[in-house]
Amino acid sequence: MSNLLHVPPTADYPTPPISSAVRAGDLVFVSGTPGFNPDGTLEAIFAGQFARAVEELARVMIAAGGSIRDIVKVNVLLTRETDVPEMNRLYSHAFGPTPFPARTTSVVAALPHPQMLLELEATAVIQLTGTRG
């Protein structure tokens, strides 16, 4: 069973033709989540963008019937290698305590918006209501 999960963005920015998340059984695949503010702007500092991206990711998880603790894999896309140490520090607070989700971190040449410093993509396991594990 697969279905799309649309969670309208809280930020006022053009949304690409994607679903916020897709459920396939107990798996929830969350599209790349940028750190836009509700007014459509991006913080100039990395920590601000990271905090907003985590907030949006948590909002999608709640809409899917779970929480950020249900995430089992995170892909982090960064535009600056120099942000890796700060990302590790912020990540440990956002996704801790251990065990942390599995993670891949990539430094990319660019993201869809020229001021985006990062994007978070995630996979979660959230049991469907009424199923037995």
BELDA-V913003 format. One record per residue. OMEGA is omega in degrees with one decimal (none if undefined). NEAR is the number of other C-alpha atoms within 12 Angstrom. Layout:
omega,near
OMEGA,NEAR
OMEGA,NEAR
This chain:
omega,near
178.9,11
173.0,14
-178.1,18
177.4,22
179.0,25
175.0,22
-178.2,25
-179.7,20
175.9,31
-178.0,25
179.3,22
177.9,15
-179.3,19
-179.9,16
177.9,22
-178.9,14
179.1,8
171.0,19
176.6,22
-179.9,35
176.0,33
177.2,29
172.8,29
-174.2,21
179.2,19
179.6,27
175.6,29
179.6,40
-176.7,37
177.8,43
177.5,34
-175.8,31
177.6,44
-176.8,43
178.7,41
171.2,36
179.6,26
179.6,20
177.3,14
178.9,21
175.0,23
173.9,28
178.2,23
-176.7,17
-177.5,21
-176.8,32
179.0,27
177.9,24
179.8,33
-179.2,38
179.5,32
179.0,34
178.5,42
177.4,39
179.7,28
177.8,36
178.4,43
179.3,30
177.5,26
179.0,39
178.5,37
178.6,23
178.9,25
178.3,36
-178.5,23
178.5,24
-179.8,27
178.6,36
177.1,27
-178.8,32
-180.0,36
-178.7,28
177.3,26
169.8,33
-179.9,27
175.8,36
179.9,33
175.6,35
-179.9,25
178.5,25
-178.1,20
179.1,13
-176.3,25
-179.7,24
178.9,16
177.4,21
178.8,35
179.9,24
-179.5,17
-179.8,22
-178.3,30
176.8,18
-176.4,18
-173.0,27
179.7,30
-2.2,18
-179.4,12
4.9,13
176.9,14
172.7,20
170.7,26
-174.7,21
168.2,22
176.7,19
179.3,26
172.3,24
-175.5,21
-179.3,17
-178.3,16
173.1,17
-171.7,23
178.4,21
-174.3,21
179.8,14
178.2,23
178.0,35
-178.2,40
172.8,44
179.1,39
176.0,39
-174.3,37
171.3,40
-179.2,37
172.6,36
-179.4,28
-177.9,30
174.2,20
178.4,20
176.7,12
178.0,8
178.0,9
-178.1,8
none,9
